[in-house]
Amino acid sequence: MGLAGFLRRSNETQRTGWYLRVLEPGEVAAGDELVLVSRPERAYSVAEVNANFHGEFERVFAEELLLSPELAEGWKAMLRKRLGQGK
């Protein structure tokens, strides 16, 4: 982002935005429609994940997140480290 203190502020406020998974590469332009095609039975919100990781850490929830195929490997690595499971 190039903004001093951005990461610290976003972690403190737990306002990190939202994330999408790209299944087919292509171009998106202003005004294009985005359509939710599917959602897992137990969909975790970015707010829930942030609250657990950056706020009050709950081991059981973190272990449940590790089983989610939708969660990015980078997040899983951070959770494993926090849980003391190495990389």
Secondary structure, 3 states (H helix, E strand, C coil): CCCCCHHHHHHHHCCCCCCCCCCCCCCCCCCCCCCCCCCCCCCCCHHHHHHHHHCCCCHHHHHHHHCCCCCCHHHHHHHHHHCCCCC
